[in-house]
Amino acid sequence: MTKRYKLSEDESQMVCEPELALATECNVKKVNTAQLMAQGYMTLEQSKALIEKKIHNHFHS
């Protein structure tokens, strides 16, 4: 599986699919990923790693 989207912490990102933005008017505000990270949000990779660690600790402790 190839990664289709890459997030840059320096740039704001649209929260809708690019195809939808072209097909319909996308009025969703851009978000700043660095700001969200500072507020405690995680990337999908970080979230997955945390869940895997909790599952591992649950079954091996």
Order of alpha helices (4+ residues) and beta strands (2+ residues): beta-alpha-beta-alpha-alpha
